Amino acid sequence: MQGLSYFHRRMQEVKEDLLKMAGRAEEAVYTATQALVKRNRALAQTVIQGDRRIDLMQNEIEERCISLLATQQPVAVDLRFLSAVIKITSFLERMGDQAVNLAQRVDVLAEMSPSDTPATLVAMGDIAREMAKTCLDAFVAEDVAKAEAVLARDDELDHLCRTFLEEMIAWMTEERRVIRRGVELVLASRHLERIGDEATNVAEEVVYLVEGRIIRHGGKKGIAAGQA
């Protein structure tokens, strides 16, 4: 990083640390979804035990960003970058929390009699995992097209979540003896849906970072930075 100012060296360090945190969050989502499909308690425990490190990384990155905001008074794109990073670390931390919640469902399901994971839930896991990866790829490349692809998939994941709830209600109505299993599976579907929500939040921040457009809360046409 020779030739860079002190400020931009610190900015590069923030980005590198965020990428490390993002990698851990993505790995947690991947491992948790694999644990769900395989009913693998060892994988589930790996996710649970790794969550503390994600929490600490959030604190470290936020503190560094706040220090830079306070001492360097950045403007324009640098200010947008630090603002986006603070939000993204929060979304990544919550993504990790949802991976832990999913892992905890696996822990309970593993104690029950073996059964296949419902196809709809498997599909939800695939989409949530893909959204988590793509939103982070979008951040690394500052790629708005990839970010918008994540936004588009969120509706699909929400639809599958509603469909799965209906399937589980029908199943539990017919098979009362499996109500506990059904409840755990429904909770798992909600954790996957929320992983998708956090990936969507990250994608929205990528659009803001690159183009200065705020698209959350349905403002998908965007508001250009600096416009009245």
CORURJO-V14465 format. One record per pair of residues at least 6 apart in sequence whose C-alpha atoms are under 7 Angstrom apart, sorted by the first residue. I is the first residue (numbers start at 1). GAP is how many residues later the second one is. Records with the same first field share a line. If there is no record, write none. Layout:
I=GAP / GAP
This chain:
1=8
14=47
17=44
21=33 / 36
22=70 / 114
24=30
25=67 / 70 / 71
26=106 / 107
28=19 / 68 / 71
29=67 / 70 / 100
30=99
31=12 / 16
32=11 / 12 / 15 / 67 / 70 / 71
33=92
35=6 / 8 / 9 / 68 / 71
36=70
37=80 / 85
39=67 / 71
41=65 / 66 / 69
44=59 / 60 / 62 / 63
47=53 / 56
48=52 / 55
51=45
54=39
55=38
58=31 / 32 / 35
62=24
65=17
80=129
81=128
84=121 / 125
88=114
91=107 / 110 / 111
95=100 / 103
98=93 / 96 / 97
101=90
102=86 / 89
105=79 / 83
109=72
120=40 / 44
121=68
124=33 / 36 / 68
125=67
127=30
128=64 / 67 / 68
131=19 / 65 / 68
132=67
134=12 / 16
135=11 / 12 / 15 / 64 / 67 / 68
138=6 / 8 / 9 / 68
139=67
142=64 / 68
144=62 / 63
147=56 / 57 / 59 / 60
148=55
150=50 / 53
151=49
154=42 / 43 / 46
157=36
158=35
161=28 / 29 / 32
165=21
168=14
172=6 / 7 / 10
204=11 / 12
207=6
208=6
212=12 / 13
213=9 / 10 / 11 / 12
214=8 / 9
215=6 / 7
